[in-house]
């Protein structure tokens, strides 16, 4: 589970991508064969049908995409599909909710490490050294704590130099996603430990992520409405949500109109430009090859009356094009694979059977998360799409067995 989470934004996979994925695949393969004899036939056939369907979708996208695609990168996607399927089968063959139990345990470890990482910065800031890869740089202390060298990650609060908390991930926005998931699990499935919940809240604040603060406020409002009586509900909302709202509002205003507006502009074009690329290539998209996608969007300019209408309400899109990958992974899949496949993936994501309680809130967290970070096709989030596929094929197989 730790490797599965790390493969979806962790620095281990950023700096050692190929070796780490092969190691993950090997571990998963060993686990799969360990439980192989005990796999139910229905689970086996539903997983086989799920893999076949996904393989066909990626195979068709490779051959019918409008731009040239790298076979190596599509092979990498197939490895992700296999890895995700094997993980799902392994946990699905254990006790009920074993996946959530394992996830909960690992996320608590990540929480404690991120707290230590944030606090230790005051003591180790002078002893950091830089490590670099093709896509990312990081300041490191004894390979235990990691900090971004980018100026945007530095904060000064009341004269105190702080670093936005990213934990073991390459950016704070990913850490906040897993912390919000932990917050959800604690209140939905586990102990509702108040001390742990407060620690999670403070750690999410330390990421200084606009999306993270929004998801946290959304959860607090949701659970306070559901769990507490009227007076307690109002008191909790005022004492906790109001300070978070002021911080969120200040952060949001700074990103839209202030010094960090470039971040907002990047996310805005990642929302709009891939959509228009998909409109021009609606069935198969332009392909999932990231290099090809970057070349396409670098030369793609939005020229639409509809796009002008979108910004009649005070927002302004300053960027006309971009040569980078998309932070919005739903829009990236839309541009890369077209409308039919993307709609099918989102439907299966909604129909997942791993998290069944408070489904509306859970899907809100997941959808907002994958729209803010490039994570949808990475193993941890793809496992929910796989869950939707296997659930569908299980129902089909069960209905056929009943009729026969």
PyMOL commands that set and color helices and strands:
alter all, ss='L'
color gray80, all
select helices_A, chain A and resi 2-6+11-15+17-34+36-38+41-64+71-92+98-127+151-153+172-188+194-207+210-227+230-257+261-280+290-298+305-310+329-350+359-370+379-403
alter helices_A, ss='H'
color red, helices_A
select strands_A, chain A and resi 129-132+137-141+145-147+154-157+160-163
alter strands_A, ss='S'
color yellow, strands_A
deselect
rebuild
show_as cartoon
